[in-house]
Amino acid sequence: MYANKRLGQHFLHDPTVIGRILDALNPRPGEHIVEIGPGRGALTAGLAASGARLTVIELDRSLAADLAAHPELAGADVRQLDALKVDYAALADDGPIRIVGNLPYNISSPLLFRFLEAAPHIRDLILMLQREVVERMAASPGTRTYGRLTVMLAARCRVEKLFAVGAGAFNPPPKVESAVVRLVPHAEPSFDPGDWIVFANLVRAGFGARRKTLRNALRALADTTAIEAAGLDPGARPDTLSPADYGRLSLLLHNGRAPPTG
């Protein structure tokens, strides 16, 4: 079967990489594992052989049909669905799920935000993404790759880069390098933002104007007095703040300091 360019398909075929992903996940009998984007099933057979309860999410109708008919996957629940529209919390009907997958490059960031929404219902995630995205996920404040995705992930998960994957591991080879990353949701958030919507709005505003000062970037959400009350410098750039800094300002706003008017 040929890869569908519209769906951003690049099929993993390198047995060494497949083995390293399985080793990183270390699936156990009875665990509920959700695989995103299985493609031709290079990883799926190993997951099924582990004895884990397996749910497979594949958008491509033909690929999903092939997987459902595969004799080695007779016990798997193959669903022909858009991963962006899956209710991951609902899948965790008997306890936290584990997620593994080679995420399509064109939807990787929005899909990561979908996983964050369901973080309390997810035990861990082993994901392959574009290497540039993984660098952003694990970036440090003040660096070029540090951004909104970094901060939102850090608030909910521990991010661990595992290993790089060359283009030759796929058919057809993508034009970018890939990497595998582990995400482990915190049992408790690493800080209290007061309100996650307020927190998300602050982070979005800050990185939407990352070269401006805080007082200008956050003008519609927090005045200079609020920024200073959170222990932050209004003249600092938004991309120098740690995730906890944004959380501290969010908590202060949530606890009653009204945003500026006019």
C-alpha positions in Angstrom: 0.0 0.0 0.0 1.3 3.4 -1.0 1.6 6.2 1.6 -1.1 8.9 1.5 0.7 12.3 1.3 -2.5 14.1 2.3 -2.5 12.2 5.6 1.3 12.7 6.1 2.0 9.0 6.1 5.5 7.7 6.6 5.5 4.0 7.5 8.1 2.8 10.2 9.9 -0.3 9.1 13.3 -0.3 10.9 13.3 -3.3 13.3 15.9 -1.7 15.5 13.8 1.4 16.1 10.7 -0.7 16.5 12.5 -2.8 19.2 13.7 0.3 21.0 10.2 1.8 21.2 8.8 -1.5 22.5 11.6 -1.6 25.1 10.9 2.0 26.2 7.2 1.2 26.6 7.7 -2.3 28.1 4.1 -3.3 27.7 2.7 -5.8 30.2 -0.2 -8.2 30.1 -3.5 -6.6 31.0 -2.4 -3.0 30.6 -4.6 -0.9 28.3 -2.4 0.5 25.5 -3.7 2.9 22.9 -1.7 3.1 19.7 -2.1 6.2 17.5 -1.4 5.9 13.8 -0.3 2.3 13.5 0.0 2.5 9.7 0.9 -1.0 8.4 1.2 -2.4 12.0 5.0 -2.5 12.4 4.7 -1.8 16.1 1.2 -3.2 16.6 2.1 -6.8 16.3 4.7 -6.5 19.1 2.1 -4.7 21.3 -0.4 -7.4 20.7 2.1 -10.1 21.5 2.7 -8.6 25.0 -0.7 -9.6 26.2 -1.8 -6.0 26.7 -5.3 -4.9 26.0 -4.9 -3.0 22.8 -6.9 -0.2 21.2 -5.7 1.0 17.8 -6.6 4.4 16.3 -6.1 4.7 12.5 -7.7 7.3 10.3 -7.0 5.6 7.0 -9.9 3.4 6.2 -7.9 0.8 4.2 -5.2 0.5 6.8 -7.7 0.1 9.5 -9.5 -2.7 7.6 -6.2 -4.4 7.0 -5.3 -4.3 10.7 -8.7 -5.5 11.8 -8.3 -8.5 9.5 -4.7 -9.4 10.6 -4.7 -12.7 12.5 -2.1 -11.6 15.0 -4.3 -8.7 16.0 -7.5 -10.7 16.6 -7.8 -9.4 20.1 -7.2 -5.8 19.3 -9.9 -3.1 19.2 -9.2 -1.4 15.9 -11.0 1.9 15.4 -11.1 3.9 12.2 -11.1 7.3 13.8 -9.4 10.8 13.7 -7.0 10.8 16.6 -7.9 14.5 17.2 -11.5 13.6 17.9 -11.0 10.7 20.2 -12.2 11.0 23.8 -9.1 9.6 25.6 -10.6 10.0 29.1 -13.5 7.8 28.0 -11.0 5.1 26.9 -9.7 4.9 30.4 -12.8 3.0 31.6 -10.8 0.6 33.8 -7.9 2.8 34.8 -5.2 5.0 33.2 -4.3 4.2 29.7 -0.8 4.1 28.1 -0.4 5.8 24.7 2.2 5.0 22.0 2.4 6.1 18.4 4.2 7.7 15.5 2.3 11.0 15.4 1.6 12.5 12.0 3.8 15.6 11.7 0.9 17.8 10.5 -1.2 17.3 13.6 1.4 16.6 16.3 1.0 19.8 18.3 -2.8 19.9 18.4 -2.8 16.2 19.3 -0.4 16.8 22.2 -2.8 19.4 23.5 -5.6 16.8 23.3 -3.5 14.5 25.4 -3.0 17.2 28.0 -6.8 17.6 28.4 -6.9 13.9 29.3 -3.7 13.8 31.4 -5.3 12.6 34.6 -6.4 9.5 32.7 -3.1 8.7 31.1 -0.3 6.8 32.8 2.4 7.7 30.2 3.1 8.2 26.5 5.9 7.1 24.2 5.7 9.1 21.1 7.6 9.6 17.9 7.5 13.1 16.5 9.4 15.5 14.3 12.7 16.1 16.0 12.2 19.8 16.1 8.9 19.3 18.0 10.7 17.2 20.6 13.3 19.9 21.0 10.5 22.4 21.7 8.8 20.1 24.1 12.0 19.8 26.3 13.4 23.3 25.8 14.7 25.6 28.6 13.5 29.2 29.3 15.2 31.8 27.2 16.1 29.5 24.4 15.0 29.8 20.8 12.9 26.6 20.9 11.2 27.4 24.2 7.5 28.2 23.7 3.9 27.7 24.5 4.1 23.9 23.9 7.0 23.7 26.4 5.2 25.5 29.1 1.9 23.8 28.7 3.5 20.3 28.8 5.8 21.1 31.7 2.7 22.1 33.8 1.2 18.6 33.4 4.0 16.2 32.4 7.6 15.2 32.8 9.2 15.3 29.4 12.1 12.9 28.6 13.9 12.8 25.2 14.8 9.2 24.5 16.5 8.9 21.1 16.7 10.3 17.6 15.4 8.4 14.5 16.8 8.9 11.0 14.7 9.4 7.9 15.7 6.0 6.6 13.7 4.2 9.3 10.5 5.1 7.3 9.1 4.4 3.9 8.9 6.8 2.2 11.6 8.7 4.1 10.4 12.0 5.4 12.3 15.2 4.8 12.8 15.8 8.5 14.5 13.9 11.3 12.4 12.3 14.0 12.8 11.6 17.7 11.1 9.5 20.4 10.0 11.1 23.7 8.4 9.9 26.9 5.8 11.9 28.7 4.7 11.1 32.2 1.8 13.1 33.6 2.4 14.4 37.1 0.4 12.7 39.8 -0.2 16.2 41.0 0.4 19.4 38.9 3.9 20.8 39.5 2.3 24.1 40.6 -1.1 25.5 41.2 -2.2 27.8 38.4 -5.6 28.5 40.1 -7.4 28.1 36.8 -6.1 26.2 33.8 -8.0 28.4 31.4 -6.5 31.6 32.9 -3.0 29.9 32.8 -3.5 28.8 29.1 -4.6 32.3 28.1 -1.5 33.9 29.8 0.8 31.5 28.1 -0.8 32.0 24.7 -0.6 35.8 25.0 3.0 35.7 26.2 4.3 33.6 23.4 2.1 35.4 20.9 4.3 38.4 21.6 7.5 36.8 22.9 9.7 39.7 21.8 7.7 42.3 23.7 7.9 43.0 27.4 5.5 41.3 29.8 3.6 44.6 30.5 2.9 44.9 26.7 2.4 41.2 25.9 0.0 40.6 28.8 -1.7 44.0 28.7 -5.2 42.6 28.1 -4.8 40.1 31.0 -2.6 41.5 33.7 -1.5 45.0 34.6 2.0 46.0 35.9 0.9 45.8 39.5 -0.3 42.2 39.1 2.9 41.2 37.3 5.0 42.7 40.1 2.8 41.1 42.8 3.6 37.7 41.2 7.3 38.5 41.7 7.9 39.1 38.0 9.7 41.9 36.2 7.2 43.7 33.9 10.1 44.6 31.6 11.1 40.9 31.2 10.4 39.0 27.9 7.7 36.4 28.1 10.1 33.7 26.8 12.3 34.1 29.9 9.6 33.0 32.3 9.5 29.5 33.7 6.3 27.5 33.6 6.0 28.1 37.4 6.3 31.8 36.8 3.3 31.7 34.6 1.5 29.6 37.1 2.2 32.1 39.9 0.7 34.9 37.9 -2.3 32.8 36.9 -3.0 31.9 40.5 -2.8 35.5 41.6 -5.3 36.5 38.9 -7.6 33.6 39.7 -7.6 34.6 43.4 -9.1 37.9 42.7 -6.9 40.5 41.0 -9.1 41.7 38.1 -7.6 42.3 34.7 -7.1 45.9 33.5 -10.0 47.7 32.0 -10.1 50.2 29.1 
